[in-house]
Amino acid sequence: MPSIENLLRKISAELAPASGSSATQEAFIILETLLGLSYTELHAESQRPVEPAIVDKCNAIVGCRLSGEPLAYILGKVYFYSQYFTVTPDVLIPRPETEILVDIVLKTYKQACGMFLDIGTGSGIIAQCITNEKPGWRCMAVDKSLPALSVATRNRTGNRVALFGADIVSALKGLRQFDFIVSNPPYISRTEIQTLDRDVKDFEPHSALDGGIDGLDFYRIFASSLKPFIKPGGFLFCEIGFGQAEAIKEIFLRNNWGTFEIFNDFADIPRVIKVSPE
Ligand SMILES: C[S@@+](CC[C@H](N)C(=O)[O-])C[C@H]1O[C@@H](n2cnc3c(N)ncnc32)[C@H](O)[C@@H]1O
């Protein structure tokens, strides 16, 4: 029977063609999941032999990964904002950039109670992480994909996130005002979708990626229609794609929104906007 250390080495090497620089990290996640051990425990018990049944499961997972399937879909879970969430091929795999969006919302609002709208909730991670941190906040979360909403239902704890299946354009009619609105909308341009890595292009739902011809369709919809649904003093927070900040700023200015702030990620790439209606 191989030791944990030997198996980690073997899986990392086998995953390299599909996972590149993430191969070792993915090997750890696979063994953490199959053995129910933490990263530290895998190190501490590195000489422990691994049963053949677990080795077989590792081989099966590596086989799926080499076909291009993202590890999060194979394992059915992803780590986001310090906890695991369920994911299936019906939802976008949450990205680290989206943690910045959650952080900026949480830093902006200090009040104990409030109500917000999450547009394109997908797996529900944004709504869930914000309400986890703010026990007095409630959220209305909308997505047009019913299969995605069933994943969001599995990720929901408590009763402070209300999930609605609707296209955002039709859902806006009759909506109330919110303290703020948050969204990570589809923002990849049609041409760019064709150039994405196989893991993304062939496995993630295109309805979660496709932002129209230039990737900016949702920002145009938001800029032209969301103002009446944000209370005075509130904001719209959105994730944005690489290289889109200036074009999106222009869209909001043209629609007479007020202040427009841009937040960068650790690589200094603009990732989040915070816009006030006034
Ligand atoms: C980029 S994903 C974001 C998912 C999740 N909020 C996250 O950050 O990981 C965009 C989501 O918007 C949803 N969506 C796309 N078009 C929509 C529309 N017209 N109305 C409502 N939701 C829509 C998709 O189904 C998808 O779940």
The ligand as a Tripos MOL2 file, in Angstrom:
@<TRIPOS>MOLECULE
LIG
   27    29     1     0     0
SMALL
NO_CHARGES

@<TRIPOS>ATOM
      1 C1        -21.2410   34.6200  -13.2980 C.3       1 LIG1
      2 S1        -22.5470   33.6350  -12.6390 S.3       1 LIG1
      3 C2        -22.4610   34.1120  -10.9200 C.3       1 LIG1
      4 C3        -22.8700   33.0280   -9.9640 C.3       1 LIG1
      5 C4        -22.5730   33.3660   -8.4960 C.3       1 LIG1
      6 N1        -23.2550   34.5740   -8.0860 N.3       1 LIG1
      7 C5        -21.0850   33.5090   -8.2790 C.2       1 LIG1
      8 O1        -20.6290   34.6480   -8.0520 O.co2     1 LIG1
      9 O2        -20.3530   32.5050   -8.3140 O.co2     1 LIG1
     10 C6        -23.9510   34.5080  -13.2620 C.3       1 LIG1
     11 C7        -25.3180   33.9300  -12.8930 C.3       1 LIG1
     12 O3        -26.3110   34.7670  -13.5190 O.3       1 LIG1
     13 C8        -27.3780   33.9470  -13.9590 C.3       1 LIG1
     14 N2        -28.0920   34.6740  -15.0340 N.ar      1 LIG1
     15 C9        -27.7000   34.8130  -16.3300 C.ar      1 LIG1
     16 N3        -28.5960   35.5620  -16.9880 N.ar      1 LIG1
     17 C10       -29.5510   35.9250  -16.0930 C.ar      1 LIG1
     18 C11       -30.7490   36.7070  -16.1800 C.ar      1 LIG1
     19 N4        -31.1280   37.2750  -17.3390 N.pl3     1 LIG1
     20 N5        -31.5040   36.8530  -15.0730 N.ar      1 LIG1
     21 C12       -31.1410   36.2640  -13.9090 C.ar      1 LIG1
     22 N6        -30.0240   35.5210  -13.7690 N.ar      1 LIG1
     23 C13       -29.2430   35.3510  -14.8450 C.ar      1 LIG1
     24 C14       -26.7160   32.6560  -14.4080 C.3       1 LIG1
     25 O4        -27.6370   31.5860  -14.4070 O.3       1 LIG1
     26 C15       -25.5860   32.5120  -13.3740 C.3       1 LIG1
     27 O5        -25.9900   31.7050  -12.2970 O.3       1 LIG1
@<TRIPOS>BOND
     1     1     2 1
     2     2     3 1
     3     2    10 1
     4     3     4 1
     5     4     5 1
     6     5     6 1
     7     5     7 1
     8     7     8 2
     9     7     9 1
    10    10    11 1
    11    11    12 1
    12    11    26 1
    13    12    13 1
    14    13    14 1
    15    13    24 1
    16    14    15 ar
    17    14    23 ar
    18    15    16 ar
    19    16    17 ar
    20    17    18 ar
    21    17    23 ar
    22    18    19 1
    23    18    20 ar
    24    20    21 ar
    25    21    22 ar
    26    22    23 ar
    27    24    25 1
    28    24    26 1
    29    26    27 1
@<TRIPOS>SUBSTRUCTURE
     1 LIG1         1 GROUP 0 **** ****
